[in-house]
Amino acid sequence: MNLVRRATPEDAEELIRLRQVMIDSVFAAGSAIESDTSWHAESTTTVRRRLEERQGDFAAFVVDHPDRPGGLAALVAGTLEYRIGRVGNPHGRVGHVFSVATDPDQRRRGHARACTEALLDWFRERGAGSVDLNTSPEAEPLYASLGFVRKPDPSMRLRLQGA
């Protein structure tokens, strides 16, 4: 049985640790992205502040690690964004799922699914008309089983200096 709960500011360091677990699993070992942890301290401060905003547009759902008091076994985080409405989503609320991570010793126990379902409920309660995410090939079956479908994605990104 999964005991999913909404993350609190006290979980900030563990959220960052699990985000690094996710980054390490996505990027090749030894890559510049995978090995750079210089962002952890600054990000922990920001995450802690965002978790304090219980009515804000950011939420994380977690499962406590059964063998490490204060540790987390799994994490799912997401944001609620506003975009001008369209057919199927006239109010323009869109959820975005990111930072889905499970400690390697806690995988295959349903933690990621349970946390994702809790986040999806949070999005529904706030009127999201759709939810987006990026996935690895290994995780795609989980999201497909929850109803996610692939979409043609013409996304581009610009990195702003100093941000």
Order of alpha helices (4+ residues) and beta strands (2+ residues): beta-alpha-alpha-alpha-beta-beta-beta-alpha-beta-alpha
